[in-house]
Amino acid sequence: MAILRAEKISKSYGKDWAALSEVSFELAEGEFVFLVGSSGAGKSTLLSIIIMEQRPDSGIIHVAGFDSKTIPREKIPILRRKLGVVFQGFRLLPEMSASENIAFALKVTGQPRKYIRKRVFDLLSMVGLTHKAKSYPHELSGGEKQRIAVARALANNPLLLLADEPTGNLDPQATDELMELFFEINRQGTTVLMATHDTALIDIMPHRVLELENGVLVGDRPAGALP
């Protein structure tokens, strides 16, 4: 069953920049898919359309039971609760501790305090950072910040986890640790779509690869195929 389906998605900025041109693909439940392409290829634009930050100029995106043609603005927060998003720049709230950053994602959905405490502890345990629960973002390494960001993205048990260049600011060891975390999340059943320009990373990973070039989907390499 497809959790995400893009049908001829196009998006332009002005007359001279087509960020996406008739992009079509599907993601099945439980897949782990890399979205690759150089800077400016259209990866971030596609992710922003998936979470309905932007609407396509033409085409339609179906995600987690909603679609870009018919979803009313007031239902977009409901859609986003079914999605988790991890950014290259972490986007942690600096005035909140690690545990508070995770808890915030649960508070906005109205979860009870007892559930929030347990869920935050479970997520910190999963990312191996229970000992950093009271630390603030400026006290964490890049890898630790990103793992807290992943925990926050998973707070509401998303159907689909989106990651936009999540290893871009990390050293090789932190990158390896983060990728193993993403693979474990996927093994537990969450669908993952990860945008990256790190070709060395994807060449050694036996996962499906979607390739964007100047806004056009130029490749769809199935899992296990050689680069």
Phi and psi in degrees as GROMACS dihedral restraints (atoms count N, CA, C in turn):
[ dihedral_restraints ]
;  ai    aj    ak    al  type     phi  dphi    fc
    3     4     5     6     1   -80.2    20    10
    4     5     6     7     1   127.5    20    10
    6     7     8     9     1   -91.6    20    10
    7     8     9    10     1   -20.5    20    10
    9    10    11    12     1  -143.1    20    10
   10    11    12    13     1   131.3    20    10
   12    13    14    15     1  -139.5    20    10
   13    14    15    16     1   122.2    20    10
   15    16    17    18     1  -104.8    20    10
   16    17    18    19     1   128.7    20    10
   18    19    20    21     1  -119.9    20    10
   19    20    21    22     1   101.5    20    10
   21    22    23    24     1    50.0    20    10
   22    23    24    25     1    52.9    20    10
   24    25    26    27     1   -75.7    20    10
   25    26    27    28     1   126.1    20    10
   27    28    29    30     1  -129.5    20    10
   28    29    30    31     1   142.1    20    10
   30    31    32    33     1  -148.9    20    10
   31    32    33    34     1   126.5    20    10
   33    34    35    36     1  -123.6    20    10
   34    35    36    37     1   151.8    20    10
   36    37    38    39     1  -120.6    20    10
   37    38    39    40     1   101.3    20    10
   39    40    41    42     1    76.3    20    10
   40    41    42    43     1  -173.2    20    10
   42    43    44    45     1   -78.7    20    10
   43    44    45    46     1   -24.6    20    10
   45    46    47    48     1  -107.6    20    10
   46    47    48    49     1     0.5    20    10
   48    49    50    51     1  -130.1    20    10
   49    50    51    52     1   103.3    20    10
   51    52    53    54     1   -94.3    20    10
   52    53    54    55     1   101.1    20    10
   54    55    56    57     1   -69.3    20    10
   55    56    57    58     1   -35.5    20    10
   57    58    59    60     1  -141.0    20    10
   58    59    60    61     1   140.4    20    10
   60    61    62    63     1  -132.2    20    10
   61    62    63    64     1   103.8    20    10
   63    64    65    66     1    49.2    20    10
   64    65    66    67     1    53.0    20    10
   66    67    68    69     1   -83.6    20    10
   67    68    69    70     1   126.2    20    10
   69    70    71    72     1  -133.5    20    10
   70    71    72    73     1   133.1    20    10
   72    73    74    75     1  -170.2    20    10
   73    74    75    76     1   168.0    20    10
   75    76    77    78     1  -128.8    20    10
   76    77    78    79     1   149.1    20    10
   78    79    80    81     1  -119.6    20    10
   79    80    81    82     1   125.7    20    10
   81    82    83    84     1   -85.6    20    10
   82    83    84    85     1   155.9    20    10
   84    85    86    87     1   -57.1    20    10
   85    86    87    88     1   133.2    20    10
   87    88    89    90     1    88.4    20    10
   88    89    90    91     1    -2.3    20    10
   90    91    92    93     1   -74.7    20    10
   91    92    93    94     1   155.5    20    10
   93    94    95    96     1  -120.7    20    10
   94    95    96    97     1   117.6    20    10
   96    97    98    99     1  -129.8    20    10
   97    98    99   100     1   131.6    20    10
   99   100   101   102     1   -89.8    20    10
  100   101   102   103     1   136.6    20    10
  102   103   104   105     1  -111.1    20    10
  103   104   105   106     1   111.8    20    10
  105   106   107   108     1  -117.5    20    10
  106   107   108   109     1   162.3    20    10
  108   109   110   111     1   154.9    20    10
  109   110   111   112     1   155.7    20    10
  111   112   113   114     1   -70.0    20    10
  112   113   114   115     1   171.4    20    10
  114   115   116   117     1   -58.0    20    10
  115   116   117   118     1   131.0    20    10
  117   118   119   120     1    89.2    20    10
  118   119   120   121     1     3.4    20    10
  120   121   122   123     1   -73.8    20    10
  121   122   123   124     1   -20.2    20    10
  123   124   125   126     1   116.5    20    10
  124   125   126   127     1     6.0    20    10
  126   127   128   129     1   -62.0    20    10
  127   128   129   130     1   -50.8    20    10
  129   130   131   132     1   -66.4    20    10
  130   131   132   133     1   -36.3    20    10
  132   133   134   135     1   -61.7    20    10
  133   134   135   136     1   -43.0    20    10
  135   136   137   138     1   -62.7    20    10
  136   137   138   139     1   -44.4    20    10
  138   139   140   141     1   -63.0    20    10
  139   140   141   142     1   -38.2    20    10
  141   142   143   144     1   -67.6    20    10
  142   143   144   145     1   -30.6    20    10
  144   145   146   147     1   -72.5    20    10
  145   146   147   148     1   -37.2    20    10
  147   148   149   150     1   -61.3    20    10
  148   149   150   151     1   -40.3    20    10
  150   151   152   153     1   -89.9    20    10
  151   152   153   154     1     7.5    20    10
  153   154   155   156     1    64.9    20    10
  154   155   156   157     1    27.0    20    10
  156   157   158   159     1   -69.3    20    10
  157   158   159   160     1   -32.3    20    10
  159   160   161   162     1  -129.1    20    10
  160   161   162   163     1   157.9    20    10
  162   163   164   165     1  -107.6    20    10
  163   164   165   166     1   146.2    20    10
  165   166   167   168     1   -68.4    20    10
  166   167   168   169     1   152.1    20    10
  168   169   170   171     1   -68.9    20    10
  169   170   171   172     1   -35.4    20    10
  171   172   173   174     1  -150.5    20    10
  172   173   174   175     1   163.9    20    10
  174   175   176   177     1    86.9    20    10
  175   176   177   178     1  -178.4    20    10
  177   178   179   180     1  -146.9    20    10
  178   179   180   181     1   140.9    20    10
  180   181   182   183     1  -114.1    20    10
  181   182   183   184     1   129.1    20    10
  183   184   185   186     1  -108.8    20    10
  184   185   186   187     1   127.0    20    10
  186   187   188   189     1  -148.6    20    10
  187   188   189   190     1   125.2    20    10
  189   190   191   192     1    51.0    20    10
  190   191   192   193     1    40.3    20    10
  192   193   194   195     1    89.4    20    10
  193   194   195   196     1     0.5    20    10
  195   196   197   198     1  -118.9    20    10
  196   197   198   199     1   164.6    20    10
  198   199   200   201     1  -142.1    20    10
  199   200   201   202     1   155.3    20    10
  201   202   203   204     1   -69.9    20    10
  202   203   204   205     1   -16.5    20    10
  204   205   206   207     1   -79.6    20    10
  205   206   207   208     1   -38.0    20    10
  207   208   209   210     1  -113.3    20    10
  208   209   210   211     1   -13.0    20    10
  210   211   212   213     1   -66.5    20    10
  211   212   213   214     1   124.1    20    10
  213   214   215   216     1   -75.7    20    10
  214   215   216   217     1   153.6    20    10
  216   217   218   219     1   -55.0    20    10
  217   218   219   220     1   -37.0    20    10
  219   220   221   222     1   -72.0    20    10
  220   221   222   223     1   -13.7    20    10
  222   223   224   225     1   -92.9    20    10
  223   224   225   226     1    -7.7    20    10
  225   226   227   228     1   -61.8    20    10
  226   227   228   229     1   -40.5    20    10
  228   229   230   231     1   -59.8    20    10
  229   230   231   232     1   -32.6    20    10
  231   232   233   234     1   -66.6    20    10
  232   233   234   235     1   -43.2    20    10
  234   235   236   237     1   -57.9    20    10
  235   236   237   238     1   -46.6    20    10
  237   238   239   240     1   -66.6    20    10
  238   239   240   241     1   -23.2    20    10
  240   241   242   243     1   -69.6    20    10
  241   242   243   244     1   -18.5    20    10
  243   244   245   246     1   -89.8    20    10
  244   245   246   247     1    -2.9    20    10
  246   247   248   249     1  -120.9    20    10
  247   248   249   250     1   148.4    20    10
  249   250   251   252     1  -117.7    20    10
  250   251   252   253     1   140.8    20    10
  252   253   254   255     1  -130.4    20    10
  253   254   255   256     1   131.3    20    10
  255   256   257   258     1  -121.1    20    10
  256   257   258   259     1   129.3    20    10
  258   259   260   261     1  -109.0    20    10
  259   260   261   262     1   158.2    20    10
  261   262   263   264     1   -60.5    20    10
  262   263   264   265     1   -38.5    20    10
  264   265   266   267     1   -90.3    20    10
  265   266   267   268     1    16.4    20    10
  267   268   269   270     1    71.9    20    10
  268   269   270   271     1   -53.8    20    10
  270   271   272   273     1    57.7    20    10
  271   272   273   274     1    37.5    20    10
  273   274   275   276     1   -79.1    20    10
  274   275   276   277     1   150.0    20    10
  276   277   278   279     1   -80.1    20    10
  277   278   279   280     1   116.0    20    10
  279   280   281   282     1   -65.2    20    10
  280   281   282   283     1   -25.4    20    10
  282   283   284   285     1   -86.3    20    10
  283   284   285   286     1     0.5    20    10
  285   286   287   288     1  -113.6    20    10
  286   287   288   289     1   146.4    20    10
  288   289   290   291     1   -71.7    20    10
  289   290   291   292     1   173.5    20    10
  291   292   293   294     1   -56.9    20    10
  292   293   294   295     1   -48.7    20    10
  294   295   296   297     1   -66.1    20    10
  295   296   297   298     1   -35.4    20    10
  297   298   299   300     1   -69.0    20    10
  298   299   300   301     1   -35.0    20    10
  300   301   302   303     1   -62.1    20    10
  301   302   303   304     1   -41.9    20    10
  303   304   305   306     1   -69.6    20    10
  304   305   306   307     1   -44.0    20    10
  306   307   308   309     1   -61.7    20    10
  307   308   309   310     1   -34.0    20    10
  309   310   311   312     1   -57.0    20    10
  310   311   312   313     1   -40.1    20    10
  312   313   314   315     1   -64.6    20    10
  313   314   315   316     1   -26.0    20    10
  315   316   317   318     1   -87.2    20    10
  316   317   318   319     1   -35.2    20    10
  318   319   320   321     1   -64.0    20    10
  319   320   321   322     1   -38.3    20    10
  321   322   323   324     1   -67.5    20    10
  322   323   324   325     1   -17.6    20    10
  324   325   326   327     1   -97.5    20    10
  325   326   327   328     1     5.1    20    10
  327   328   329   330     1    78.4    20    10
  328   329   330   331     1    25.5    20    10
  330   331   332   333     1   -73.2    20    10
  331   332   333   334     1   147.4    20    10
  333   334   335   336     1   -68.3    20    10
  334   335   336   337     1   154.0    20    10
  336   337   338   339     1   -58.2    20    10
  337   338   339   340     1   -43.2    20    10
  339   340   341   342     1   -61.8    20    10
  340   341   342   343     1   -43.3    20    10
  342   343   344   345     1   -64.3    20    10
  343   344   345   346     1   -41.8    20    10
  345   346   347   348     1   -60.9    20    10
  346   347   348   349     1   -45.5    20    10
  348   349   350   351     1   -58.8    20    10
  349   350   351   352     1   -46.6    20    10
  351   352   353   354     1   -67.3    20    10
  352   353   354   355     1   -42.5    20    10
  354   355   356   357     1   -64.7    20    10
  355   356   357   358     1   -41.8    20    10
  357   358   359   360     1   -62.0    20    10
  358   359   360   361     1   -44.8    20    10
  360   361   362   363     1   -61.9    20    10
  361   362   363   364     1   -44.9    20    10
  363   364   365   366     1   -61.2    20    10
  364   365   366   367     1   -40.7    20    10
  366   367   368   369     1   -70.1    20    10
  367   368   369   370     1   -40.7    20    10
  369   370   371   372     1   -62.2    20    10
  370   371   372   373     1   -38.2    20    10
  372   373   374   375     1   -63.9    20    10
  373   374   375   376     1   -42.8    20    10
  375   376   377   378     1   -61.9    20    10
  376   377   378   379     1   -38.8    20    10
  378   379   380   381     1   -92.0    20    10
  379   380   381   382     1     4.4    20    10
  381   382   383   384     1    72.6    20    10
  382   383   384   385     1    32.7    20    10
  384   385   386   387     1  -132.2    20    10
  385   386   387   388     1    33.4    20    10
  387   388   389   390     1   -61.0    20    10
  388   389   390   391     1   -30.7    20    10
  390   391   392   393     1   -74.8    20    10
  391   392   393   394     1    -7.1    20    10
  393   394   395   396     1  -110.0    20    10
  394   395   396   397     1    14.7    20    10
  396   397   398   399     1   -55.3    20    10
  397   398   399   400     1   -38.5    20    10
  399   400   401   402     1   -96.3    20    10
  400   401   402   403     1     2.8    20    10
  402   403   404   405     1   -78.8    20    10
  403   404   405   406     1   146.6    20    10
  405   406   407   408     1   -93.7    20    10
  406   407   408   409     1   159.5    20    10
  408   409   410   411     1   -50.6    20    10
  409   410   411   412     1   -39.1    20    10
  411   412   413   414     1   -69.7    20    10
  412   413   414   415     1   -12.3    20    10
  414   415   416   417     1   -96.1    20    10
  415   416   417   418     1     0.5    20    10
  417   418   419   420     1  -106.2    20    10
  418   419   420   421     1   149.8    20    10
  420   421   422   423     1   -73.1    20    10
  421   422   423   424     1   169.6    20    10
  423   424   425   426     1   -58.9    20    10
  424   425   426   427     1   -44.1    20    10
  426   427   428   429     1   -64.3    20    10
  427   428   429   430     1   -39.0    20    10
  429   430   431   432     1   -66.9    20    10
  430   431   432   433     1   -41.8    20    10
  432   433   434   435     1   -58.7    20    10
  433   434   435   436     1   -43.1    20    10
  435   436   437   438     1   -69.4    20    10
  436   437   438   439     1   -35.0    20    10
  438   439   440   441     1   -67.9    20    10
  439   440   441   442     1   -35.5    20    10
  441   442   443   444     1   -66.1    20    10
  442   443   444   445     1   -39.3    20    10
  444   445   446   447     1   -62.9    20    10
  445   446   447   448     1   -37.5    20    10
  447   448   449   450     1   -66.1    20    10
  448   449   450   451     1   -44.6    20    10
  450   451   452   453     1   -58.5    20    10
  451   452   453   454     1   -43.3    20    10
  453   454   455   456     1   -62.0    20    10
  454   455   456   457     1   -41.3    20    10
  456   457   458   459     1   -64.1    20    10
  457   458   459   460     1   -26.4    20    10
  459   460   461   462     1   -92.2    20    10
  460   461   462   463     1    -1.6    20    10
  462   463   464   465     1   -53.9    20    10
  463   464   465   466     1   -41.0    20    10
  465   466   467   468     1  -101.1    20    10
  466   467   468   469     1    27.3    20    10
  468   469   470   471     1    50.7    20    10
  469   470   471   472     1    61.0    20    10
  471   472   473   474     1   -65.6    20    10
  472   473   474   475     1   150.5    20    10
  474   475   476   477     1   -76.0    20    10
  475   476   477   478     1   -30.1    20    10
  477   478   479   480     1  -136.6    20    10
  478   479   480   481     1   128.3    20    10
  480   481   482   483     1  -107.2    20    10
  481   482   483   484     1   121.5    20    10
  483   484   485   486     1  -106.3    20    10
  484   485   486   487     1   135.3    20    10
  486   487   488   489     1  -131.8    20    10
  487   488   489   490     1   123.3    20    10
  489   490   491   492     1  -105.6    20    10
  490   491   492   493     1    99.0    20    10
  492   493   494   495     1    50.7    20    10
  493   494   495   496     1    51.7    20    10
  495   496   497   498     1   -67.3    20    10
  496   497   498   499     1   -20.0    20    10
  498   499   500   501     1  -100.3    20    10
  499   500   501   502     1     6.0    20    10
  501   502   503   504     1   -60.8    20    10
  502   503   504   505     1   -29.0    20    10
  504   505   506   507     1  -107.2    20    10
  505   506   507   508     1    15.3    20    10
  507   508   509   510     1  -111.6    20    10
  508   509   510   511     1   153.0    20    10
  510   511   512   513     1   -78.9    20    10
  511   512   513   514     1   169.8    20    10
  513   514   515   516     1   -57.3    20    10
  514   515   516   517     1   -41.2    20    10
  516   517   518   519     1   -65.6    20    10
  517   518   519   520     1   -45.2    20    10
  519   520   521   522     1   -64.4    20    10
  520   521   522   523     1   -35.1    20    10
  522   523   524   525     1   -62.7    20    10
  523   524   525   526     1   -46.1    20    10
  525   526   527   528     1   -60.5    20    10
  526   527   528   529     1   -43.0    20    10
  528   529   530   531     1   -65.7    20    10
  529   530   531   532     1   -40.5    20    10
  531   532   533   534     1   -67.9    20    10
  532   533   534   535     1   -41.0    20    10
  534   535   536   537     1   -64.3    20    10
  535   536   537   538     1   -39.4    20    10
  537   538   539   540     1   -62.8    20    10
  538   539   540   541     1   -35.8    20    10
  540   541   542   543     1   -63.9    20    10
  541   542   543   544     1   -45.3    20    10
  543   544   545   546     1   -61.5    20    10
  544   545   546   547     1   -41.0    20    10
  546   547   548   549     1   -65.0    20    10
  547   548   549   550     1   -38.6    20    10
  549   550   551   552     1   -66.1    20    10
  550   551   552   553     1   -41.0    20    10
  552   553   554   555     1   -58.7    20    10
  553   554   555   556     1   -42.9    20    10
  555   556   557   558     1   -66.3    20    10
  556   557   558   559     1   -40.5    20    10
  558   559   560   561     1   -61.4    20    10
  559   560   561   562     1   -27.7    20    10
  561   562   563   564     1   -82.3    20    10
  562   563   564   565     1    -1.2    20    10
  564   565   566   567     1   115.9    20    10
  565   566   567   568     1    -6.7    20    10
  567   568   569   570     1   -81.5    20    10
  568   569   570   571     1   132.3    20    10
  570   571   572   573     1   -73.3    20    10
  571   572   573   574     1   137.2    20    10
  573   574   575   576     1  -127.0    20    10
  574   575   576   577     1   130.9    20    10
  576   577   578   579     1  -122.2    20    10
  577   578   579   580     1   113.8    20    10
  579   580   581   582     1  -116.7    20    10
  580   581   582   583     1   118.4    20    10
  582   583   584   585     1   -85.1    20    10
  583   584   585   586     1   133.1    20    10
  585   586   587   588     1  -157.3    20    10
  586   587   588   589     1   154.1    20    10
  588   589   590   591     1  -111.1    20    10
  589   590   591   592     1     8.1    20    10
  591   592   593   594     1   -83.4    20    10
  592   593   594   595     1    90.1    20    10
  594   595   596   597     1   -67.4    20    10
  595   596   597   598     1   -29.4    20    10
  597   598   599   600     1   -63.3    20    10
  598   599   600   601     1   -34.8    20    10
  600   601   602   603     1   -67.3    20    10
  601   602   603   604     1   -48.4    20    10
  603   604   605   606     1   -75.6    20    10
  604   605   606   607     1   -24.7    20    10
  606   607   608   609     1   -67.3    20    10
  607   608   609   610     1   -22.5    20    10
  609   610   611   612     1  -104.7    20    10
  610   611   612   613     1     4.2    20    10
  612   613   614   615     1  -110.2    20    10
  613   614   615   616     1   123.1    20    10
  615   616   617   618     1   -80.8    20    10
  616   617   618   619     1    59.8    20    10
  618   619   620   621     1  -123.7    20    10
  619   620   621   622     1   161.8    20    10
  621   622   623   624     1   -62.3    20    10
  622   623   624   625     1   143.2    20    10
  624   625   626   627     1  -129.4    20    10
  625   626   627   628     1   122.6    20    10
  627   628   629   630     1  -100.2    20    10
  628   629   630   631     1   131.2    20    10
  630   631   632   633     1  -118.4    20    10
  631   632   633   634     1   123.8    20    10
  633   634   635   636     1  -103.6    20    10
  634   635   636   637     1   140.1    20    10
  636   637   638   639     1  -141.2    20    10
  637   638   639   640     1   116.0    20    10
  639   640   641   642     1    50.6    20    10
  640   641   642   643     1    42.7    20    10
  642   643   644   645     1    82.0    20    10
  643   644   645   646     1    -0.1    20    10
  645   646   647   648     1  -109.7    20    10
  646   647   648   649     1   135.9    20    10
  648   649   650   651     1   -78.3    20    10
  649   650   651   652     1   106.9    20    10
  651   652   653   654     1  -103.4    20    10
  652   653   654   655     1    -6.3    20    10
  654   655   656   657     1  -156.8    20    10
  655   656   657   658     1   147.1    20    10
  657   658   659   660     1  -143.7    20    10
  658   659   660   661     1    88.6    20    10
  660   661   662   663     1   -89.3    20    10
  661   662   663   664     1   120.0    20    10
  663   664   665   666     1   -68.3    20    10
  664   665   666   667     1   159.6    20    10
  666   667   668   669     1   -57.3    20    10
  667   668   669   670     1   135.0    20    10
  669   670   671   672     1    88.6    20    10
  670   671   672   673     1   -11.1    20    10
  672   673   674   675     1   -75.5    20    10
  673   674   675   676     1   147.2    20    10
  675   676   677   678     1   -73.9    20    10
  676   677   678   679     1   145.2    20    10
